[in-house]
Every structure is written in structure tokens, then in C-alpha cells.
Amino acid sequence: MSIYANKDGHEDLVPENHYADVDTFGTLDSRPEKETKDVENSTYKYLPCGNKYLSVVILTGLLVLLGTVLLIILCALHSANSQKIEQLKQKNIETNLKFSQFEETVEAKLQEIFVKLKKHPTCSSGWKQIGLSCYYFSLESVTGLEAVDKCQSIQSQLLVLRDKAEMDLLLQETRGKSFWIGLRRFKSMWNNDMWQWVDGTTPTFTNWRTGEPNNAGGIEDCVEMKSESWNDVNCAETKNYICKINEQS
């Protein structure tokens, strides 16, 4: 018990525990310490921005961000694949076009060959078919000018050679003998060493023997083919001749 003076000046007895809640400075604590902590914990527990809620929000945000990044990546891959597919389609179109053009070219060449073969299916008796042309190798010897007439009389012309490949094929038949071919010296007032085939064309291929043509005596205006070479000779000489039915005639 404690003695306390009231406002009338009289002394009152006050229990010891009456001042239990009075602090050092004479103020009363509104709530015990334990009660205050319980209230704070209870209030924090029900706050909307608690740790658990904040974690869920952050995790959801990260998932949304990750999904967005994945979507962007997938869109980029799809776009790249679409471009590659279009490029492959374009290449396929170009390849098909080139193949079609190649087919048309081959077909045209085959048709040309078929037409020529139909035009000259076989050579007449006494003629030899070499490639797409017919050749006549004479057994008689005549002059160079007579050889021209002989071939014309059988609807052909004295041999006109277009390339070495054709000549090489014919050499298998001549066997080293000398034959007239249809090459003639073309004389003009400016040049006496020009040559021309009997069909009026200029030679694009020649195979002269070494030192030829030499126009010995100034009278060698005709040409013989012997073995693998050519030689200019006097047209008055007599030799065998080769006639040709051209594949385009």
C-alpha cells in the first residue's frame, strides 16, 4: 500500500499495483507491450502487399516476360523459315524452267535429225552413207573440171569439206589414194591465191601439205586430197573424185 494525498489535502491509501502501468516519467502506457506486438503482427498478416502476394506478382510478371520473349523468338524463326521456303520455291521454279528449255532444245535437235534421216533414209546403190550424208567414191579417173560435171550429172556436187572430223571419216575410205575435192583457186586482178568451194562458199577449214599451195608453173588451180593432206595441182591431171549429197540438199 502507498500513501497518496488527494486534492482535499487528505491522505489516501493506494494499492501497490495501482501504479504498475505508470512509466518512469509518470505517464500511463495505453497497452501492454505483448498486446501491442500481437496487434502489429495481426495487422501485417492481413496487409494486401504481404511477402507472399508480392512474390506471386513478381513470378507472374517474369512468366509473362518470358512468354513474350519466346513468342518473339518463335515469330522470328517462323519469318526466317518462310523466307527460306520462298527462296527454295523460287529456285525450284527456275530449275523447272531451265529443264523445260533444255527439253525443248533437245526435242528440236532430235526433230531436226529425224527430218534429215527421213529425207535421206538410205543412199543409192554404189554410194556410202557416212553420218547424214551420202558419198560416191569414183573408180574412174577424170580431169578436175570433168569431176565437177560428173557429180552434177548424178544430182550431187564435188566434195565440199566442212571440218576435219568429216575429212577423217572419209580417209577411212580413200586408203591413201588421190581424189579430187571441190576446192578451186579464185583468181582476181588483185589476188591469185584465193580459194573457193564449188558451192561458192569460202573455206573455213583447210589441211594443206607442208609447202602447199605453191601454184607451181602458175597453173595449179585444182586440189587433190591424198592421205591426210591437200595439194594444189593442174586441173588437166586425171584422178578419182568424191561426190557428196549434202544433208541439207
Secondary structure, DSSP 8 states (H G I E B T S, - for coil): -EEEE-TTS-EEEE-GGGGTTB-TTS-B-SS-HHHHHHHHHHHHHT-TT-HHHHHHHHHHHHHHHHHHHHHHHHHHHHHHHHHHHHHHHHHHHHHHHHHHHHHHHHHHHHHHHHHHHHHSSS--TT-EEETTEEEEE-SS-B-HHHHHHHHHHTT-EE-----HHHHHHHHHHHTT-EEEEEEEEE--SS-S-EEEETTS---S---B-TT----GGG---EEEEETTEEEEE-TTS-BEEEEEE-TT-
